[in-house]
Amino acid sequence: MNQLNVTQARTGLIVKQNALVRQVYAWMGLGLAITAMLAMVTVSSPGMLQAIVGNRPVFYGLMIGELALVFILSGAINRLSGTVATLLFLGYSALNGLTLSVIFIVYTADSIASTFAVTAAMFGAMSIYGYLTKKDLTSWGSFLFMGLIGIVIASLVNIFLQSSAVSWVVSGIGVLVFTGLTAYDTWKIKAMAAAGEEGRKPAILGALTLYLDFINLFLMLLRFMGGRRD
């Protein structure tokens, strides 16, 4: 009887984990779709492109809005309703699509598409590893966080240095950091489900986390793989 109870408990845990992971990836996929659609709509409209990319106050205002939404979702998720959290995530995805339209000006469409495919493959492989691994990845967290802080600081300093060498180094480290974060964050989502967390809000928070990993990994790889327009 005890063995039966243990088996049922394990089965229930696996069902919860799978349900949460499915929700996370569904919301993440929707967020990426919205971002891609808005980016393509913006770049195909000269008026919209000029209003956003050609107007620095508007462009930086959108970026500040994105940061604000990320901080709100990450820091106040427990105080938000599921509906509000969802709307904020979708709003963030839309704003990100507007600002990311600039990559279509800098890079060719073919190189963007190929980089996206490589990003999806790397992200998928590391996410599968993070979900299936039996290892405790807790120790990865502090190491990857330090790497992330280093990337932010180096990127800010390079705004003034304008060094291509520093940019390449930062991008290389960024690829490693966000590849690792993909596995770590997927592992954390599985751990959330194991701790009994379920429902819309944990799914949205997990979707935001993996969405950010994917987008940042894509942008870092684009610096290496992107073919610039003449």
Protein Blocks (a to p, Z undefined) as FASTA:
>chain_A
ZZmmmmmmmmmmmmmmmmmmmmmmmmmmmmmmmmmmmmmmmmmmmklmmmmmmmmklmmm
mmmmmmmmmmmmmmmmmmpcfklmmmmmmmmmmmmmmmmmmmmmmpcfklmmmmmmmmmm
mmmmmmmmmmmpmbdfklmmmmmmmmmmmmmmmmmmmmmnopaklmmmmmmmmmmmmmmm
mmmmmmmmmmmmmnopacjklmmmmmmmmmmmmmmmmmmmmmmmpccdZZ
